[in-house]
Amino acid sequence: MKVEYFSAECKLCNRALVMLEHNFPNIQIEVHKQSECIDGSCCALAERYGVRAVPALIVDEKLVLTGIPSQEDISNLKKILA
């Protein structure tokens, strides 16, 4: 399973990532940071996945979460990431 996270590196994106890492410590999350997208490859990848806002979580090339995860989102993610 491939898990990717798109971040603008703002406080909300960072908080959401901490929440995800706390709830899913055994899942490796590949983080795509805005500051590291020099050649536009992250933007092209985000477009391919249908990302329209950040933070965004992708699992196996499918957009599964946008924004700060709620408790319901975390519960739903536990079913996906189990």
One Martini backbone bead per residue (centre of mass of N, CA, C, O) as a GRO file, in nm:
protein
   82
    1MET     BB    1   0.097   0.037   0.023
    2LYS     BB    2   0.036   0.374  -0.079
    3VAL     BB    3   0.128   0.678   0.100
    4GLU     BB    4   0.019   1.017   0.051
    5TYR     BB    5   0.124   1.371   0.109
    6PHE     BB    6  -0.006   1.698   0.084
    7SER     BB    7   0.187   2.008   0.144
    8ALA     BB    8   0.218   2.360   0.252
    9GLU     BB    9   0.344   2.391   0.549
   10CYS     BB   10   0.134   2.460   0.739
   11LYS     BB   11  -0.026   2.436   1.032
   12LEU     BB   12  -0.251   2.248   0.926
   13CYS     BB   13  -0.079   2.043   0.775
   14ASN     BB   14   0.098   1.967   1.018
   15ARG     BB   15  -0.132   1.875   1.205
   16ALA     BB   16  -0.242   1.650   1.024
   17LEU     BB   17   0.017   1.482   1.013
   18VAL     BB   18   0.039   1.427   1.313
   19MET     BB   19  -0.229   1.278   1.334
   20LEU     BB   20  -0.158   1.051   1.137
   21GLU     BB   21   0.103   0.951   1.277
   22HIS     BB   22  -0.037   0.885   1.548
   23ASN     BB   23  -0.265   0.682   1.427
   24PHE     BB   24  -0.019   0.569   1.203
   25PRO     BB   25   0.284   0.448   1.291
   26ASN     BB   26   0.307   0.197   1.061
   27ILE     BB   27   0.286   0.417   0.840
   28GLN     BB   28   0.414   0.514   0.541
   29ILE     BB   29   0.465   0.859   0.457
   30GLU     BB   30   0.462   1.041   0.169
   31VAL     BB   31   0.593   1.366   0.142
   32HIS     BB   32   0.462   1.658  -0.025
   33LYS     BB   33   0.630   1.951  -0.054
   34GLN     BB   34   0.618   2.265  -0.164
   35SER     BB   35   0.931   2.336  -0.132
   36GLU     BB   36   1.012   2.068  -0.321
   37CYS     BB   37   0.859   2.194  -0.583
   38ILE     BB   38   1.051   2.288  -0.846
   39ASP     BB   39   0.955   2.117  -1.127
   40GLY     BB   40   0.632   2.026  -1.090
   41SER     BB   41   0.582   1.722  -1.010
   42CYS     BB   42   0.380   1.752  -0.776
   43CYS     BB   43   0.160   1.894  -0.937
   44ALA     BB   44   0.113   1.666  -1.139
   45LEU     BB   45   0.041   1.453  -0.931
   46ALA     BB   46  -0.197   1.600  -0.801
   47GLU     BB   47  -0.364   1.617  -1.058
   48ARG     BB   48  -0.386   1.311  -1.108
   49TYR     BB   49  -0.541   1.275  -0.816
   50GLY     BB   50  -0.733   1.542  -0.765
   51VAL     BB   51  -0.601   1.775  -0.626
   52ARG     BB   52  -0.742   2.095  -0.476
   53ALA     BB   53  -0.631   2.053  -0.177
   54VAL     BB   54  -0.480   2.134   0.138
   55PRO     BB   55  -0.462   1.871   0.274
   56ALA     BB   56  -0.361   1.544   0.127
   57LEU     BB   57  -0.474   1.203   0.093
   58ILE     BB   58  -0.313   0.912  -0.043
   59VAL     BB   59  -0.433   0.585  -0.161
   60ASP     BB   60  -0.346   0.419  -0.413
   61GLU     BB   61  -0.411   0.681  -0.604
   62LYS     BB   62  -0.632   0.789  -0.388
   63LEU     BB   63  -0.847   1.014  -0.275
   64VAL     BB   64  -0.934   1.029   0.094
   65LEU     BB   65  -0.825   1.327   0.194
   66THR     BB   66  -0.932   1.658   0.303
   67GLY     BB   67  -0.784   1.799   0.548
   68ILE     BB   68  -0.884   1.783   0.862
   69PRO     BB   69  -0.920   1.523   1.060
   70SER     BB   70  -1.161   1.352   1.188
   71GLN     BB   71  -1.280   1.101   1.374
   72GLU     BB   72  -1.427   0.977   1.133
   73ASP     BB   73  -1.186   0.973   0.943
   74ILE     BB   74  -1.007   0.792   1.116
   75SER     BB   75  -1.198   0.550   1.114
   76ASN     BB   76  -1.199   0.515   0.805
   77LEU     BB   77  -0.887   0.481   0.777
   78LYS     BB   78  -0.863   0.220   0.942
   79LYS     BB   79  -1.001   0.050   0.720
   80ILE     BB   80  -0.794   0.114   0.490
   81LEU     BB   81  -0.506   0.077   0.670
   82ALA     BB   82  -0.535  -0.235   0.781
   0.00000   0.00000   0.00000
